Every structure is written in C-alpha cells, then in structure tokens.
Amino acid sequence: AGRKDKLRPGDVLGALTGTVEAGGGGFDAGQIGKIEIHDRFAYVAVADSIAEAALVSLRLGRVKGRRVKVEAV
C-alpha cells in the first residue's frame, strides 16, 4: 500500500501503536522511526528489538481496514 492507496504515515503508526484488542500492535511510538510513503509501497523504520513482532503484527492486522503485504528489507 502507498500514496495511491491514500495511505498516510499516521495510518501505519496507528496500526503499530494501537491497542492489541483493537487490532493494533501495541508498540510504543518511540520504537517506531521514519515512515516513508511512496506511490505503491511504504518503508517503516522500527527498533531492532521489535522488528519481527512488528512484521507479524502488520501481516496479521489491517491498515486502514485493509490487509497489506509486508516484508523485511
């Protein structure tokens, strides 16, 4: 997902920091770094300590109500 899908950095941040009960990752905002949104994809910098958990959270959860493809780079 990217800019053409109307994705904003706040949407990704919300998916990662939202409560687990609400489908979010439950991570601290301080563990999330720069979020770059491009036309069809986005880059999200996260702390090494939560990288695997963040991948799993985004794979299983939803961003803006939609499933997104996630891979580590």
Backbone torsions as a table, in degrees:
resi	resn	phi	psi	omega
1	ALA	NA	149.6	-178.8
2	GLY	-156.9	-158.9	-176.8
3	ARG	-58.0	-39.1	-179.5
4	LYS	-68.3	-17.2	175.1
5	ASP	-95.3	10.8	-179.6
6	LYS	63.7	30.5	177.5
7	LEU	-81.1	135.5	178.4
8	ARG	-121.1	158.1	178.8
9	PRO	-56.4	-36.4	179.6
10	GLY	-63.5	-30.1	178.3
11	ASP	-66.9	-43.3	179.6
12	VAL	-68.5	-43.6	178.9
13	LEU	-60.6	-42.7	178.5
14	GLY	-63.3	-37.6	178.8
15	ALA	-66.7	-32.0	-178.5
16	LEU	-86.5	-32.4	-175.8
17	THR	-100.4	-9.7	179.9
18	GLY	-63.2	161.7	-179.3
19	THR	-65.9	148.6	-178.7
20	VAL	-62.5	-37.2	179.7
21	GLU	-62.2	-30.9	-179.3
22	ALA	-90.9	6.9	178.5
23	GLY	94.3	5.8	179.3
24	GLY	-89.2	179.6	-178.3
25	GLY	-86.8	-23.1	179.6
26	GLY	75.4	19.0	-179.6
27	PHE	-85.1	158.8	177.4
28	ASP	-78.8	138.2	-178.2
29	ALA	-60.1	-25.9	177.8
30	GLY	-68.2	-16.7	179.2
31	GLN	-88.2	-7.1	-179.0
32	ILE	-103.7	131.0	-179.3
33	GLY	-101.3	-141.6	-176.2
34	LYS	-66.9	140.4	177.0
35	ILE	-121.2	115.8	179.1
36	GLU	-106.3	124.9	178.2
37	ILE	-106.3	122.3	176.9
38	HIS	-109.3	-176.2	-175.8
39	ASP	-58.6	-48.5	-175.1
40	ARG	-122.3	4.5	179.6
41	PHE	-154.4	170.6	179.9
42	ALA	-141.0	149.6	172.9
43	TYR	-109.8	137.5	178.3
44	VAL	-131.0	121.8	177.2
45	ALA	-89.4	128.4	177.1
46	VAL	-131.1	159.6	177.9
47	ALA	-63.0	144.7	179.8
48	ASP	-55.4	-34.8	-175.4
49	SER	-66.3	-21.8	-178.7
50	ILE	-116.8	6.5	-172.8
51	ALA	-55.6	-52.1	-178.6
52	GLU	-64.2	-43.3	-179.6
53	ALA	-64.8	-36.4	178.4
54	ALA	-66.8	-40.2	176.7
55	LEU	-59.9	-47.8	-179.4
56	VAL	-63.0	-43.7	-179.3
57	SER	-60.2	-44.1	-179.7
58	LEU	-72.2	-34.4	178.3
59	ARG	-65.7	-40.6	-176.3
60	LEU	-86.7	-25.0	-176.9
61	GLY	-92.8	-162.7	-179.0
62	ARG	-133.4	150.4	174.4
63	VAL	-121.0	122.4	-175.1
64	LYS	55.7	35.5	177.1
65	GLY	78.5	5.2	-178.7
66	ARG	-122.9	149.7	173.1
67	ARG	-73.4	144.9	178.2
68	VAL	-128.1	149.8	173.7
69	LYS	-78.8	137.1	-178.2
70	VAL	-134.1	135.3	174.4
71	GLU	-147.6	152.0	179.1
72	ALA	-82.0	143.5	177.9
73	VAL	-125.1	NA	NA
